[in-house]
Amino acid sequence: MIEIQNVSLVYDKKLVLDNINAVIKTSEFVSIIGPNGAGKTSLIKIMLGLIKPTSGKVLIEGKEPKEYIAKNKVSYLPQQTSINWSMPLRVIDIMLIENLKPFSVFKKPDKHKIEHARLMLDRFGILDIENKYLKELSGGQKQRVELGRCLLKKPQLLILDEPNTALDAVFNEKMYNILVEEKQKNNTTIILVSHDIGAVSRFVDRIMCLNVKLHCSEKPENIDYSKLVSVLYGSDTNIVVHSNGCESCQFYKTK
């Protein structure tokens, strides 16, 4: 369980987060939505212990974020990856690189780990590029590789900052389904930052609406989307919320 207690953040004399209070339950799939500059990335960085709030605190299972992360499996996909895509490595190599021990670069991982990595590539529809070099990948392929790496270690906490980048609409649905499966199979707590309000509403357990302040934290079916858009974006914009009634929509299709 993640407890966000009275968290505020001032950066360069600007109020980025204003007294945020929320609880994210274990094995809950939560999406944080809001406009650019709303403080979404800052909030998840505070959850990860990457930056300190000006006031308040975050506890994960009763521990400070860094203490929790040191003892538990946590995966984080930032907006800008730390991978150097010009490295002379193949896709399968980058999937397995965390399994290599110091001074064992030339030692091949065991068959079980290789097979596990290949199964993850297949799950994300990119097994056919396992021997491609990183510099040869398209933006969408890179994003799928990143997502696969995040899930490979079966994290207890998975935090994704706008993972839809470079993904087409069809694969977006597949990604959401994979995340739901991960939550159900491994009791993974998932926090996903997104602008994709209409699509995420079908898959997540709860939506946190953030624009400096936390304006709501509700189940998707309990949100008044017309009011939400006005509060978050300051304009009247139609939001299409996908559900099982969207028979003519691609997001209606199930696996």
Secondary structure, DSSP 8 states (H G I E B T S, - for coil): -EEEEEEEEEETTEEEEEEEEEEE-TT-EEEEE--TTSSHHHHHHHHTTSS--SEEEEEETTB-HHHHHHHS-EEEE-SS----TTSS-BHHHHHHGGG--TT-TTS---HHHHHHHHHHHHHTT-GGGTTSBGGG--HHHHHHHHHHHHHHT--SEEEEESTTTT--HHHHHHHHHHHHHHHHHH--EEEEEES-HHHHTTT-SEEEEESSSEEEEE-GGG--HHHHHHHHHSS--------TT-TTSGGG---
